């Protein structure tokens, strides 16, 4: 067996193990809970109304933010975004979705950290809860995810 064949065998073995890990994660309580509350949020008319309201407020604030504190509507638009954020926190489906998303993010970060540590102590793990990374928090992010933007 040549060296190239051995590397290919190793890579396919690693990929198969990765698929097994992914399957285990997909069967986890965290994923089931996340998917349940995501669906509940998407079907909740009140949640969708608040999401639309937030997107409008965020868009106005981003326009004002380009000019900073000097824009005449800056503080009013910031107050509006913060008021809608409070509404986000008071809608059960959004609140539960955010909690489920955090638990899933924690699971994925823990798995990534364990894999990285198994390879080397010096490998950096991207994202994670203790580094400020991770997923969307259902409206308090910059809007680059599907749940709030």
N, C-alpha and C positions, 0 to 999 in steps of 0.2 A: 504494500500500500504506500502510495506516494504521500509526501507531506501535504500537498494540496487536497488530496482525498481525505486525509485525517482531519484537516481544518474544516472541511465541508461537513464531515460527520459531526465534529464538535459543535459547529454552528447550528446544524439542524437539531441536534440534541438540546442545545440551549434554547432554541426557539420553541421546541415542543414543551419544554419545562415552563417557559414563559407563558405559553398558551394555557397550560394547566393552572398556573398561578392566576391568570386572568379569569379563567372559568371559576375558580374558587372564589375570587373576589365578586364576580357577577352573581354567585349564588349566596352571597353574604346578606345578613340582616341589614347592614348599612346600605347596600345598593337597593334592596327591596323597599326599605323605608324612604330612601331618596326618590325612587321612581314613583312611589305611591303619592308622596307629597308634591312632587313636580306635577303629576297629573291632576291632583286636587287643586293646585294653584292655577293651572291652565284652564280648568273647568269652573273656577270660582269667578263669577261675574264681578263681584266687588274687588277681588284681587286684580283682575284685568283692568278695571277702571282706575285703580290706584297706580298700576304700572304705566298706563297711558298718561295719567296726570303727572307722574314722576318724569317720564320721558320728555314731556313738554316743558316742565319746569327746569329740567336738566339742560335742555337745548337752549333755553333762554339764558340760563346762568352761564353756560359755556360761551355764548355770544358776548355777554357782559364781561366775562373773565378775561377775554382777549385784551381788554383795555384796563383791567384791574380795578382797583378801588376808585379810579377816576371816572368810570362809567356811571352816569346818573342813576341807573337802575341796579347797580351792582348789589347793594345791601338788600334791597327788596327782593331781588331774584334769589339771593343766597338764603334769605329768610323763608322764601317759598319752598325751595328745595328741602330745607330742614323741616318745615311743616309737613311736607309730603312724606318725608322719611319717618316721622312719627306715625303717620297713617299706615305706612308699611309695617311697622312693628306691631300695630294693633289688628292686623288682618291675620286670623289664625293660620290659614293655609300658607301664607307667605312666611310667617314666623316659624311654622313647623318645617317648611321647605328649607329655610336658612339653617335651622338646627341640623336637619338630616344632611344637608350639604357639608356642614362643618364636620360631622362625624365621618362621612365618607372621605373628605379631604384628609382627616387625621389618619384613617386606615391606609389610604394610598401613600401618604407621607411616611408612615411607619414601615410599610413594606419596602418603599424605596430606600429608606435609611438602612434597613436590615440587609438589603441586597448590596448596597454600597459598602457597608461595614464588612460584609463577608468577602468583598474583593480587596479592600484596603481601608485603613483608618484615615487616610488623607483625601479620599474622594469626597467631593462636595455634592450634596443632595439639593437639587433646586426646589424652590417653593417651601412649603411646610408651614405649620402654624407658628412655630417659634421664630421664623425669619420674616414674617409679614407677607409671605406669598400665599398661594392657594387659590381657591375658587372665588367666585362671586359671592357677595353676601346679600344678594337679592335686592340690590338697589343702592348700596353704599359704595359700590365699585365705580370705576370710570366708565362703565357702560359697554365694555367690550365683550360681554358674554350674552348668551341667549336669554337669560332670565330677566335682565333689566335693560337691555339695550338693543 
